[in-house]
């Protein structure tokens, strides 16, 4: 009988979290315990540490329904480094309830490369997302309350840009009319909800360097414009103080462990296709102060996750990654080569070789940032030796490191080779990291740079109103911000049906949003939803508590 992920997780006997903390020399008085297996770590303690570790990014080919296993590989690599006797910490994002109860299911790795406690991690965990959603909606309430009590800032109801959030997929909330029901309920206006992980508060939370920086950034959030088209901020509404109070405890990174007892910081979780898709700066910096090797991941494929990790997170936090791992699977590569999902178990070297164009594009893009890469081929049971050999041969021709990984089935034993190769790159000091573009480049020029250099498109296009907004923001001092591209994760283009490595496509920018607190500009390309909907059969309809009191259907 094959054990499921949850079966494996339930058989685990996690170590007390105080013992996990001691592996990183974190003292007991720096921990705030949440039961026996999870804790928050004091930012005062973490900020006192000298940054000594080397940072390793785990990214992937463009995601497919076949699966790549990026989080599983991140966990497996951490365990592999730990098995080599290295002092290591893994840094991951927190899962959102929306995908867990919608389509995706849990997000704590899988097989014998998992983070525990798995159920708690995928549900409410330590309450961080609830705090972020509450802080966001506190600002929404203060905004509408200000308008109700005389509107001294003369906020134009037609130009209110701040929406509400909840951590659930609910398409019915995308566009609403608020304040109906008479005079006592305020002034009716159009509004709506985004999912919590799309909130600018989430992005601010993950990019802040501490409580003071968090408060400053929250105050800089632009909620709308007044009748003179001047920006109105959260600080104009005196909202940043109460928001930071709600976020104070949440801002401390969470410490948990893998099945093999490797320390893992799980903190923050912005969406990768509509935000920057990385865990918090505080957790990453804290890990770099505690460990010699720090493994982290960025969401989706390298064109979205890695680009934003380098150009937004590393740029803003002063991080310098030493190596990157590109996760691929035979199944995913055959999908990019044109094979449909139902036929991916059949041997097809020709299709796989066509699909290698996607991997080749990601590797070429990563080289532009000066970061050396290892290809981690995540082995599935249906993979054929001929297909694996084709990927290894491709990497050899390119001159890239290659490692066949079996961590899902074997834990750290299945990533020892990958761990050795990563250590070789890191200790070799060959990384010469640099962002893709300079701060001084114009906002539209930054968009064009990403389109041409990363997506390999012919050009970005936008209506005059979009270009005018960018020019306006640039003229008032926001031109130095990086750009956060929001597009489909399934293709280098904005058409999710274009697999492989399309070229010379046009990228339409239909909307731009100023995230003045997060300090980046969001360029929305194609059809991207900031509030997802549920599928025809949501995962939620299969989730229940059985007669033994165990949660079923979540994984």
Secondary structure, DSSP 8 states (H G I E B T S, - for coil): ----HHHHHHH-----HHHHHHTTT--GGGEEESSSS-EEE-HHHHHTS----EEEEEEESS--TT---HHHHHHHHHHHHHHTT--EEEEE----HHHHHSSS---SEETTEEEESHHHHHTTTTSHHHHHHHHHHHHHHHHHHHHHTT-TT-EEEEEE---EEESS--GGGSSEEES-SSGGG---EEE-EEEGGG-HHHHHHHH-SSHHHHHHHHHT-EEEEETTS-EEETGGGT-HHHHHHHHTTTTS-EEEEETT--EEEE-----TTTS--B--HHHHHHHHHH-SEEEEEBSSSIIIIIHHIIIIIIHHHT----EEEEEE-HHHHHHHTT--GGGTTS--HHHHHHHHHHHHHHHHHHHTTT--EEEEEE--TT--HHHHHHHHHHHHHHT-EEEEE-HHHHGGGGGHHHHHHHHHHHHHT------SS-TTS-HHHHHHHHHHHTS--SEEE--HHHHHHHHHHIIIIITTSEEEEE--SS-SSS-TT--S---S-EEEEEEEEEETTTTEEEEEESS--SS----TT-GGGG-EE-TTS-EES--
